[in-house]
Amino acid sequence: MKLDGASVVLTGAAGGIGAPTARALAAAGARLLLVGRDAARLETLARELGGEADGRRVAWLAADLTSADGIDSVRRAALAREADVLINNAGIASFGRLDALDAPHLAEVLATNLLAPMQLTRALLPGLRRRREAAVLNVGSVLGRLGLPGFAVYSAAKFGLRGFSEALRRELAGSTVKVQYLGPRVTATGFNSAEVEAYHRATRTGSDRPEAVAAALVALLGSGRAERFLGFPETLAVRLNGAAPAALDAAFARHRQALPLPC
């Protein structure tokens, strides 16, 4: 996918990975529609990237992607900007033993991390199909192929997003629309709570800078590859887990023991 001159819709644009991704896309010559819930942060980022002087180069839209109205507002803006690329990056965190999480939290995680990108992709797909070259890139997680103790709900959403990406990629094969999946490992942003940070220290989990994830995302778009996972040993674990998942169960005893005790 050629990014110079492409029109990109980026959700979760003001977040930990979103802002560096917006900067990297702008540096590559893309025009941007920055989407998120925090209008003030979106406006600040758009101004940084030149949105105030040139509304066609960088624009922003505050929208709740778990609502029909929010999805439709992005659809209309994407059509007006002749969007070539949709990057589904918006998401919320979930951590803890399953029995410590309440039902509304489960519903919110699945609605935000799985159903919203599916609904937005469905809404933008007719417009993307009309473009000479187009792409949908879903930002998932290593936990979309590797389930860890404490992340049952988050993994469920990201496993679903990866499955959605794989099936839609095959469904659209032969069309002008490519579907891609990026699976970062832990990223050093405010997305991680203090409790999660303690878990990562106890399990000796490595992390990447958000700028490195943004660079990998831009590289994946440019390459046209179907998917990419980040980090080592995470990439190796993803492959082993895909081949023999039960064989890895014992390897995560430390992760299980690092979970907060049940109340």
N, C-alpha and C positions, 0 to 999 in steps of 0.2 A: 504494500500500500504506500503510495507516494503521499507524504504528509505536507509537503510544501504546497500551500494553496488549498489543502483539504479543509472541509468544514466539519468540526468535531463537536459532538455533544458529550460533555464530561460530567457525570453525576458524582456526588460526594466531593465536589471540587474544592471546598474550603477545608477539607480534613487533612489528616497527617500525611497520607499519600497523595491526596488530590491536588494540593497546592504545588508541590514539586512537579507533579505530572503536568499540570497546566503550564508551568514555566518551561518544562522541557518541550512540550508540544508547540508552544509559542515560538521557542527558539528554532524549532524545525520548520517554521513557516506556516503552521496551521492557524485557521480561524477558529475561535472557540465560543461555545455557549456553555458557560459555567452554571451548573445546577446544584442546588443544595437547599438546606432549610434556613441557614443563617444569612439573612440579607446583608447585614453589615459586613460580615467577613467576605462575602462574595463581591460586594461593591469595592471593598478595599483591594482585593486581589485583581479585579478587573482593571481598576485604575493603575495598579502596578504594571500590568501587562499592556497598557495602552488603550484600555477600553473607553476611557473618557474622551480621548481625542478622536478615536475611530470606532464607532459603534459596530461596524461590520466586522472589524478584526476580533474584538473581544466584547461579548455581551454576557449578562448574567440574568438568572431567573430563579427566584425563591419558590420552591414547590415541595409539597409533601407527596412523595412518590408512592405512598401507600394508599392514596386516595384517587378516585377516578378523575376528579377535577385536576389534580396535580399532574397525572399522566397526560391528560388532554392538553394542558397548557404547554408541556414540553413538546408534545407532538406538533402543535401548531407553530411553535417557535422553530422547531427543527425543519419543518416544511418551508417556512419563510426563509430560512438560512440555507436551504438546499443541502442538508447534512449528508455527508458521506460516511461518517464514522460515529458509532455510538460506543462509549466506554461506560459500562455499568460498574461503577466503583463504589457507590454509596453502600454503607453497611453499618451495623451496630455490633457491639461486643456481647459475648455471653460466656460466663465462666462459673463453674461451681458444680457440686454434686447435683445430679438430677433432682433428687428429693428435696433439695434446698431451694429450687427455683419454682416460682409460682406459674400458674396457667397463663395469665396475661403476658408474662415475660416470654414464654415459649411462642405464643401467637405473634408477639411483636417482632421477635427475631426472624421467624419464618416469613412474615409479611414483608419485612424490610430487606432481608438478605437474599430471599429466593423469589417470592411472588412479585415484588416490585420490579426487579430486572426482567422477569419474564413478561410482565404486562407492558413495560416500556418498550421492550424489543418488539413485541407483537404490534404495538401502536405505531412504531416508526418503520416497521419492515416494508410496507408498501412504498414509502418514499425512498428508502434505501435501495429497493429493487430497481428504481428508475435511474439510479446513478450508474455511470459507466463502470465505476469500481467503488466498492463499499465494504465496510467491515463492522462487525459487532465484536467487541472485546470485553469479556466478562472477567472482572478481577475477583478471584476466589481466594484460595489459601492452600498451602500444603495440607491443611486439615480437611481439604476436600478430597483427599485420597488416603489420608492417614489419620484414623480416629484416635484421639488421646483422652485419657481420663480427665474429667473436668470440662471437656469441650463437646459433650454429647449433642447439645442443641446446636451449637455453632457448627460443628461438623455436619450435622444433618442438613443444615441449610447449604453449606458449601459443597457437600457431596451432591446435593440436588442441583446446584448451579453448574457443577462440572458435568453431570449427566445431561442437563438441559443443553449445555454448550456442545457436547459430543453429538447428541441426537440432532440438534438443529444444524450443526455443521454438515452432517450427512444428508439431512433433508434439503439443504440449499446447495449441495454439490452440483456444479455445473452452472450455477447462477453467477451473478456479478457480486454476490455478498459472501464474504468470508466470515467465519465464526471462529473466535480464538479464546483461549482460557489462560490466564496467568495465575500461578499459584505461589505467592510470596510465602516466606516463613515469617517468623516474628519480625516486626518492623519497629524500630525505636521511635515511637510516637506517643502522644497522649491517649491513644486508643486503648493502651494497656493500663488497667487499674493497678494500684499498689499491691493488691492481692495477687494479681497475675504476675507482676514483676517479681514478687517473692517466690512464686511457683517456678518461674523461669530460672531464678538463681539456684533454687534447690535442685532443679533438674539439669542444670548446666546447659541451658538452651541458648544457642547463639542468636544473633539478630543482625539485621541489615539496616543501614540508614535509609530514610524515605527517598532520598535523592537517587540511591542505587536502584531502588525498586522502580522509580519513575523512568530511569534510563533503560532498565530491562523492559518495561512496558512499551516504550517508544521503539526499542529495537525489535520487539516481537511484532508490533504492527508493521514495521518496515519489512520484516522477513517473510510475512505471510504464513509462518508456521502455525500449526494447529494449537499447540499448547507448550507452556514452559513452566517448570517449577524452579524455585530459587533456593540456594543454600546447600551446604554440605555439613553433616551427613543426611540432611533432610531429603535431598534428591535420591540418594541411595535407598533410604528407608521407603520412599514412595514406590520405587521399583520392586523392592522385596515384598512390600505389603500387597502390591498388585498381584504378585505371583503366588504368595503363600501367606495370607493375612494371619491365620491362626498361629503360624510359626513365630510371629513376632510378639504374641501376647505377653510372654514373660519378660520381654525387654522393657516393658513400661511399668514395672513394679515401683521404681523410684517415683514415677509420675503419680501413680495412685497414692503412694504414701505421702506425697507432698501436698495433697488436697487438704483444704481446711476440714477439720473434723465436723461431723454432723451435729447439729444443735440438739 
